[in-house]
Structure formats: C-alpha cells, structure tokens
C-alpha cells in the first residue's frame, strides 16, 4: 500500500519560514493537497493540486512537489499558523492517502 | 456556501454497527465532479480516509476497512451515510464527513469538512 511520511513536529520562530515535508514513492507524479488543523477544529485545505491556494488562504502559504517529496512552505510564519498540517495524495491502488501529520509550533 | 453536518450515536457497543449520517446544506449532493467522503481521526493521531460515494452510488473504499464499510446516499434528503460493522475499541475516533473535489482521475482534495463527531466504542 502507498504511504506518506511527515516529520512529527517542526518548530519555527515568528516571522521566519517554516517548511514541512511529505515523502512518498514518486510522489512528484501525484497531486498533493495540504490541510491545516488547528486545535479542536476540523481540517481546512490550504493547498490543493500541488501548488494552488483556495480563496481566503494567505499567500504566505505555498507548496511544491517533485521527486519523492512535497513541501509546504509558510513564509513569515505567524502565531496563528500554529497547527497540525496533513498532506494527502491520491494513489491508484490505495486511493486516498494521508500523511501522519506534522505539529507546527511557533516559538 | 456548502456546509456538512454529521449526526449519529456517540456511543456504540463492541461488535455492533456504527451508523452516521452527513447532511449537506447550501448546495446539492447531486452535483457532478464531487464525491462525498468519510474520514476519521483517532485521538491524537492523523487522518484516515474511510471511503467516498458519488451521488449516483459509485463508491471507493479504503482497502483496509472495505470488508466492514458500507456507504449510501439519499439524494432526496441531501444526505449520505456510513455504516461500519463489527466495531472494536480501535474504531473509537472523531468521524468527519467532507466533500471530495475530484477534477481528474488522479487528483482530489477535501473541502469543506463537517465539524466532526466523536464516536466511542465501549460496553
């Protein structure tokens, strides 16, 4: 079965750039989405189809996907960005796959 | 805008069947290009996709849960439902319903999500 791997946690100082990775076999050949989940809330999509931001998502959120790794980048990280981030991809045999999630701490 | 709301029992006994319904408001469940999904999250853990259903009844299931899962849709009520049989404590989780945007065969994302409902499996 297809698997996506994320680091359990990432820390960043306010105003700095946070990078969260998501790894999977030939992930660059698949479309990846990213979801932000704040404490006690439902997930919200912040990136879809590798690089697209839904309306209402700040432009400090961006992403890339190449090779075996997709990366979510948050530029000028703010305290409000502290949350769990989940990557997701579609695989032809497993269908929907989520990564294990990464807890972003803004110190 | 489209909103989703889960409903169903918060407590299910082991070996019984978990049943949840998701009510869609602000838009039709019968619109093309979208699947309707169930996703769960064990306490303190990541997200686990359970399955998708199209308004016409077509389904995709997580292979690891397929033998116990059944999804259905009621377009007249703008609702879709989940049944998970033979539950154990390992099925205790927050269950979310979500709209699955599916623009191509290999692309999808979930937006929006319901608020989630905690289901506890215990005697």
Contacts between the chains, C-beta under 8 A, distances in Angstrom:
chain1	res1	chain2	res2	distance
A	1	B	63	6.9
A	1	B	64	7.6
A	30	B	106	6.4
A	31	B	104	7.8
A	31	B	106	6.2
A	31	B	107	4.1
A	31	B	108	7.6
A	33	B	108	7.5
A	33	B	109	4.0
A	33	B	110	7.4
A	35	B	47	7.6
A	35	B	110	7.2
A	42	B	96	6.2
A	42	B	113	4.2
A	42	B	114	6.7
A	42	B	115	5.7
A	42	B	116	5.5
A	43	B	47	6.9
A	43	B	96	7.6
A	43	B	110	7.3
A	43	B	113	5.6
A	44	B	111	7.7
A	44	B	112	8.0
A	44	B	113	7.3
A	45	B	109	5.4
A	45	B	110	6.5
A	45	B	111	4.5
A	48	B	101	7.4
A	48	B	109	3.9
A	48	B	111	7.5
A	49	B	103	7.7
A	49	B	107	5.5
A	49	B	109	7.1
A	54	B	111	6.7
A	86	B	46	6.3
A	86	B	47	5.4
A	88	B	47	7.6
A	88	B	109	7.1
A	88	B	110	7.5
A	90	B	106	5.3
A	90	B	107	6.3
A	90	B	108	5.2
A	92	B	106	7.2
A	93	B	63	7.8
A	94	B	62	7.8
A	94	B	63	6.6
A	95	B	49	7.1
A	95	B	52	7.7
A	95	B	60	5.0
A	95	B	61	7.9
A	95	B	62	7.0
A	95	B	63	7.8
A	96	B	37	7.7
A	96	B	49	3.8
A	96	B	52	7.4
A	96	B	60	7.7
A	96	B	62	7.4
A	96	B	100	7.9
A	96	B	108	6.9
A	97	B	49	7.4
A	98	B	46	5.8
A	98	B	47	4.3
A	98	B	48	6.8
A	98	B	49	6.4
A	99	B	46	6.8
A	100	B	45	7.8
A	100	B	46	4.4
A	101	B	45	7.7
A	101	B	46	4.1
A	101	B	47	7.1
